[in-house]
Amino acid sequence: MCELEGIGACALLSYVYYRNLNAFLCLLPFGIAYPWYKKKELKRKRLEKLSSEFKEGITILASSLAAGYSVENAFSASLKELKVLYGENGLIVREFQYIVLQLRMNRPVEQLLSDFGRRSGLDDIDNFAEVFAAAKRSGGRMASIMAHTADLIRERMEVKEEIRTMTAARRFEQKIMNALPFCIVFYIDGASPGFFSQMYETAMGRILMSACLLVYVGAVVMAGRILEIEI
């Protein structure tokens, strides 16, 4: 499916900017590579979802520890609540299920959290694993330390979510602006057939259209990077 989307995008670009079969063949490798880009985008969205679910997970876990549960029982109790929130197939539910299963096999919880952070690639989970390990080693007020850590991580994640919400309208506007040049070309073609013929049939016209294509691609890439705000 992704390959077809990439090939369709190449066909659209070659038609709007060149209307030439050779141009389509030259752009085709980029279309075939589109699934690689799509995979990165899907991974990013999956990590955003996991991050959001993890925020709830550590809040419930901290509450269970504050209620006097042992670490093992706190994870089991948290798992039950997370299943209610996200269902059996929730990302954080699967991770907590794995942790609970491994705890029953006497694996250290700090090692399991460290593995979770490494596999997920999220800094917040890595940081939580490190604080959890330090609190467990110290044998001190683990419940209060975990509650404080959970509050800090949750606040950081909430800031990220606010930024994503604030930029949602701009992202939608970006999609509209990305489609606007194609709409203009199709409209003019329909209203005045042959209006762009010089741009496709002369060497200077092809050079200008190539320059327009480069500017368009650069604008799309730049707009995407501007809207990617990291904290």
Steps between C-alpha positions, in 0.01 A plus 500: 500500500777744592680418175186590304469829689862583418461411134176702483680804648776464239241479222330815632828694524616391155165598348474841667865601456610319183226297328771271380539124538877525545449739791266247661763227462763727657274575798391138539788397734383765748152353487631151564693634801182658641418200728825570688381855575151375586649247741681779685178700519303203636775433754485862617122482547533169684757652737273799563219260590728294725625817669144612572405159640821482705404828666184336633686180584755661730231709668302187586819318602602784734152497655521126558839535669366784716212273603753258649526238226830323444668565167375172350144551622506865391573396141225236511247747640604764246462249219136439592421871490686551173299220338185692589643820348662365183372145454698181459688631194621828646871559451567567867278204596720265300813642660361472852380145426853409398646662813253319729575167330875551534466606865336166570816342360703698757659742256602834660244773434768763439646285222156456345435875504844565354426253220166670443668838466763363262244327278265796488766761431315753717712715733217533751487124552879482529497777760223332696690169498813668635312679780311182585825303525661766720196518729487121532871481585473773762210323669360836603165662435440330169132592483563875541800493264297318234207737545726803460675348197167404343376860548809644331482262204125551467541879494766472231277274291203733547710787361577287196133420452407868532754589233361230268148632562604860437674409174219270376333786311834598346558142390161496330578832332831354382317211331271746324796709384675186376201419278439859385754510210345189345150642535608822328659313210196276449265798522692703241530193277125454512420867448765573235625181329853538362584793729806315636607340173814714472611383844493135392619525138803732522837454670464825695153397612628165630781676688251738664268213593794309647587805709137524614504133598817548707351806673179308569681199649724730706197688634325174598809372681564832674137531614511147642816577697363826635197318640716231661561662839716295734512544877 
